[in-house]
Amino acid sequence: MTTAYINRIATAVPPHDIHETFIRFAESMFPQDRGRVALFRRMAAKSGIAHRYSFLAPAESCNGPSIDRDRFYMRGAFPSTAQRMRYFERHAPGLAARAVERLELGDERGKVTHLLISCCTGLSSPGLDLELIARCGLSPHVERSVIGFMGCYAAINTFKLARHIVRSEPKARVLAVNLEMCTLHLKETADIETILSFLLWGDGCAASLITAEQEGLALEGFHAVLLPESRDLITWNIGDAGFDMVLSGQVPAAIQTALTSGTGGILNGTPLAAIDLWAVHPGGRTVLDAVERALALDPARLAASRGVLRDYGNMSSATVTFVLAEMARSARPGETGCAMSFGPGLVAETMRFRVHGA
């Protein structure tokens, strides 16, 4: 049976670091409540996040009528879902094209046979797939599939589909793109849990080339785990003022419980000690802490995941691919790995891989 390989990965983020601006905005939501401001500051300090990126340029002062220079988020008049989707249509194609160009496909771009896109933060048609064909010079005959609205674990499903394609068509060259613009869905609210959830989100895009050529990360297997009685812990719905996210504080404990008893299926019988690389989606610091406890991992094993969380925040489906890109820079031939992401359901999607070589 043909083996599929992630030959290379490239990433891109928008130009503006908005993390500190958001913290100041969030504090302004509690003008008369020093207790909640203090709580938010403590949680922000413990988040493990230092940078998050957006196309929205921060305003000079968060106490003015708008928190960004484009006047997109005007106090008392945050944009409708339609306005947010128009912003997505304007900026998402350029971000996707930038990540694809960093793959340096050169003459190979015309040989791409399949284009897979995952996204849950913007919707339009004609969409990113046709925009990328035009902007990146792909063949007009490329086969296109969009993996939409699956949330943070969608990248794993993108690689799963790419593997199926390559195994059935060994000459296939699959371009996978994971793009999210999470900062389009900010809410103006004094609800502390909602504000804390927005502390996580950033924008980013990852592009990967998957073929049967023996280079990069060999995709060895996939396993999905639906956690029982967890349907309402992570939800993602379309509202009138952007998409509405629910991220329960019970998520880390649910993940820890599931992983403590369910690693046999995830690893297909491979002992935990035999896994060299752990590419865990950094859904938040407490999620990484839960995985570390459940699998009894040395803290250094999740360094790549914590580094991506620190430098970019949670970019939904793009994030685990950023972790894989970071990990691939220092991975040694023959090392084995496990990638995992968590999202609405609550579902854990996992992927076993091996670094090509000895």
C-alpha positions in Angstrom: 0.0 0.0 0.0 1.3 3.5 -1.0 2.5 5.6 1.9 1.5 9.3 1.9 4.0 11.9 3.2 3.7 15.5 4.3 6.7 16.7 2.2 6.8 20.2 3.6 4.8 22.8 5.5 4.7 26.6 5.3 2.9 29.1 7.5 1.8 32.7 7.4 0.0 35.2 9.8 -1.4 38.6 9.3 0.7 41.7 10.0 -0.6 43.0 13.3 0.1 41.7 16.8 -3.2 42.3 18.7 -2.6 40.4 22.0 -1.8 43.4 24.2 -4.5 45.5 22.6 -7.1 42.9 23.3 -6.1 42.7 26.9 -6.6 46.4 27.3 -10.0 46.2 25.5 -11.1 43.3 27.7 -10.2 45.3 30.9 -12.3 48.2 29.6 -15.4 45.9 29.6 -15.4 46.0 33.4 -15.0 49.8 34.1 -16.5 49.6 37.6 -15.5 46.1 38.6 -12.0 45.9 39.9 -12.5 42.3 40.9 -13.2 41.1 37.4 -10.4 43.2 36.0 -8.0 41.6 38.5 -9.3 38.1 37.6 -8.8 38.7 33.9 -5.3 40.0 34.5 -4.4 36.9 36.4 -5.8 34.6 33.7 -4.1 36.5 31.0 -0.8 36.3 32.8 -1.3 32.5 33.2 -2.4 31.9 29.6 1.0 31.2 28.2 0.2 33.5 25.2 2.4 36.5 24.3 1.4 37.2 20.7 -1.7 36.8 18.4 -2.1 38.2 14.9 -4.9 39.8 12.9 -5.5 42.0 9.8 -7.1 44.5 12.2 -4.5 47.2 13.1 -4.8 48.1 16.8 -6.0 51.7 17.5 -3.6 53.9 19.4 -6.0 53.9 22.4 -8.4 51.2 23.4 -10.5 53.8 25.2 -11.6 55.5 22.0 -14.7 54.8 19.9 -13.0 51.9 18.0 -10.4 49.3 19.2 -8.9 49.1 15.7 -7.7 51.7 13.1 -10.1 50.3 10.5 -13.0 51.2 12.8 -14.3 47.6 12.3 -15.0 47.1 16.0 -16.8 50.3 17.0 -18.0 50.4 20.6 -21.7 49.9 20.8 -21.9 48.9 17.1 -19.9 45.8 16.5 -20.2 44.4 13.0 -22.9 42.0 11.8 -22.1 38.5 10.5 -22.5 39.8 7.0 -19.9 42.5 7.6 -17.5 40.0 9.1 -17.8 37.7 6.1 -17.1 40.5 3.7 -13.9 41.2 5.7 -13.0 37.6 5.4 -13.6 37.6 1.7 -11.3 40.6 1.4 -8.4 39.3 3.4 -8.4 35.5 3.6 -7.3 34.8 0.0 -4.1 36.9 0.4 -3.2 35.1 3.6 -3.8 31.7 2.0 -1.8 32.6 -1.1 1.1 33.8 1.1 1.3 30.5 2.9 1.2 28.6 -0.4 3.9 30.7 -1.9 6.1 29.9 1.0 6.0 26.3 0.0 8.1 27.3 -3.0 6.4 25.0 -5.3 8.0 26.6 -8.4 7.2 24.5 -11.5 5.5 21.9 -9.3 2.4 24.2 -8.8 1.0 23.2 -12.1 1.3 19.5 -11.1 -0.9 19.9 -8.0 -3.8 17.5 -8.6 -5.9 18.1 -5.5 -6.6 21.2 -3.3 -8.0 20.7 0.2 -9.1 23.6 2.4 -10.2 23.6 6.0 -11.8 26.7 7.6 -14.5 27.3 10.2 -14.2 31.1 10.6 -15.4 32.4 7.2 -17.8 31.3 4.4 -18.2 32.5 0.9 -18.8 31.0 -2.6 -17.0 31.2 -5.0 -14.4 30.8 -2.2 -10.8 30.3 -1.2 -10.4 27.3 -3.5 -11.0 29.2 -6.7 -9.1 32.3 -5.4 -6.1 30.1 -4.7 -6.2 28.6 -8.2 -6.1 32.1 -9.7 -3.6 33.6 -7.3 -1.1 30.7 -7.1 -1.2 29.6 -10.7 -2.7 26.1 -10.0 -4.2 24.0 -12.8 -7.8 24.9 -13.6 -8.4 21.1 -13.5 -7.3 20.6 -9.9 -9.8 18.7 -7.8 -11.2 20.8 -4.9 -12.6 19.8 -1.5 -13.5 22.1 1.3 -13.6 20.8 4.9 -15.8 23.3 6.6 -16.9 24.2 10.1 -15.3 21.3 11.9 -13.3 23.5 14.2 -9.8 23.0 15.7 -9.4 19.3 14.6 -10.1 19.9 10.9 -6.4 19.9 10.0 -6.2 16.3 11.1 -9.1 15.4 8.9 -7.5 17.3 6.0 -4.4 15.1 6.3 -6.6 12.0 6.6 -8.4 12.9 3.3 -5.0 13.7 1.7 -3.7 10.3 2.7 -6.8 8.5 1.2 -6.2 10.4 -2.1 -2.5 9.5 -2.3 -3.1 5.9 -1.4 -5.8 5.5 -4.1 -3.9 7.7 -6.6 -0.1 7.3 -6.0 0.7 10.1 -8.5 -1.5 12.6 -6.7 0.0 15.8 -5.4 -2.3 17.2 -2.7 -2.1 20.8 -1.5 -3.7 21.2 1.9 -4.5 24.6 3.3 -5.7 25.3 6.9 -6.9 28.9 7.3 -8.6 30.7 10.1 -9.4 34.3 10.9 -10.7 33.8 14.5 -10.4 37.5 15.4 -13.3 38.3 13.2 -15.7 36.9 15.8 -14.9 39.2 18.8 -17.9 40.1 21.0 -18.5 43.2 23.0 -19.5 41.7 26.3 -19.0 41.9 30.1 -19.4 38.2 30.5 -16.1 37.1 32.0 -16.1 33.5 30.5 -16.7 34.8 27.0 -14.0 37.5 27.3 -11.6 34.9 28.6 -12.3 32.6 25.7 -11.4 35.4 23.3 -8.0 35.7 25.0 -7.0 32.5 23.1 -7.8 33.3 19.5 -5.5 34.5 16.7 -5.4 34.3 12.9 -3.1 32.2 10.7 -2.7 29.9 7.8 -0.7 26.7 7.1 -0.1 25.1 3.7 1.2 21.6 3.2 2.2 19.4 0.3 1.3 15.7 0.6 2.5 13.2 -2.0 3.9 9.6 -2.2 7.4 11.0 -2.5 9.5 9.7 0.4 10.3 13.0 2.1 9.1 14.6 5.3 6.5 13.0 7.6 5.0 9.6 6.7 1.3 9.4 7.6 0.8 6.0 9.3 -2.7 6.1 10.7 -5.6 8.0 12.1 -8.0 7.5 15.0 -11.0 9.5 16.2 -12.3 9.5 19.7 -15.8 10.9 20.6 -15.8 11.7 24.3 -19.0 10.5 25.9 -21.5 13.1 27.3 -19.4 16.0 26.1 -21.5 17.3 23.2 -22.0 20.8 24.7 -18.5 21.4 26.0 -17.3 22.9 22.7 -19.8 24.4 20.3 -19.5 26.8 17.3 -22.6 28.3 15.8 -23.5 31.1 13.4 -25.0 34.1 15.2 -26.3 37.5 14.1 -23.1 39.2 15.2 -20.4 36.7 14.2 -19.9 33.1 15.1 -20.7 32.1 18.7 -18.2 30.0 20.5 -18.8 28.0 23.7 -15.6 26.7 25.3 -16.4 25.1 28.6 -14.0 25.1 31.5 -14.7 21.4 31.8 -12.8 20.6 28.5 -9.4 20.0 30.0 -10.7 17.5 32.5 -12.8 15.7 29.9 -9.7 15.4 27.6 -7.6 14.1 30.5 -10.1 11.5 31.4 -10.5 10.3 27.8 -6.7 10.1 27.1 -6.0 8.4 30.4 -8.0 5.4 29.3 -8.0 5.7 25.5 -4.4 5.7 24.3 -4.5 2.1 23.1 -6.7 2.9 20.1 -5.0 6.2 19.4 -1.5 4.6 19.2 -2.7 1.4 17.6 -0.9 -0.6 20.3 2.4 1.3 20.2 3.7 1.9 23.7 3.6 5.5 24.9 7.4 5.4 25.5 8.0 4.6 21.9 6.4 7.9 20.7 9.2 10.5 20.2 7.2 13.5 19.1 3.9 14.9 20.4 2.3 17.5 18.2 -0.7 18.5 20.4 -3.1 21.2 19.4 -2.6 24.0 21.9 -6.2 24.7 22.6 -5.0 26.6 25.7 -2.5 26.2 28.5 -4.9 24.1 30.6 -5.5 21.7 27.6 -1.8 21.1 27.2 -1.5 20.6 31.0 -4.3 18.0 30.8 -2.6 16.1 28.0 0.7 16.2 29.8 -0.9 14.8 33.0 -2.9 12.1 31.1 0.1 10.8 29.2 2.6 11.4 32.0 4.8 13.3 29.6 7.9 15.2 30.5 7.2 19.0 30.0 9.8 19.2 27.3 7.8 16.9 25.1 5.1 19.6 24.5 7.7 22.4 24.0 6.6 22.9 20.3 3.0 23.1 21.2 3.6 25.6 24.0 5.9 27.6 21.7 3.1 27.9 19.1 0.6 28.9 21.8 3.0 31.5 23.1 3.8 33.0 19.7 0.4 32.7 17.9 -2.4 31.8 20.3 -5.0 29.3 19.2 -5.7 29.6 15.4 -8.3 26.8 15.3 -7.6 24.4 12.5 -4.3 25.9 11.5 -2.7 25.5 14.9 -1.7 21.8 15.0 -0.1 22.3 11.5 2.0 25.1 12.9 3.1 22.7 15.6 4.1 20.1 13.0 6.0 22.7 11.1 7.9 23.7 14.2 8.6 20.1 15.2 9.8 19.1 11.7 12.6 21.6 11.9 14.5 19.5 14.5 13.0 16.1 14.0 15.4 13.2 13.4 14.9 10.5 10.8 13.1 7.5 12.1 11.4 9.3 15.0 7.7 8.4 15.5 5.1 10.9 16.4 1.5 11.4 17.4 -0.5 14.6 16.5 -3.9 15.3 18.1 -6.5 18.1 18.1 -9.7 18.6 20.0 -12.9 20.3 18.9 -16.7 20.5 18.8 -18.4 17.3 19.8 -16.2 16.9 22.0 -14.0 15.0 19.5 -10.3 14.2 19.6 -8.8 13.6 16.1 -5.4 11.9 16.2 -2.7 11.1 13.6 0.3 8.8 13.9 3.4 9.7 11.8 7.0 8.9 11.3 9.9 11.1 10.2 11.3 9.7 6.9 14.7 8.1 7.2 16.3 5.2 9.0 
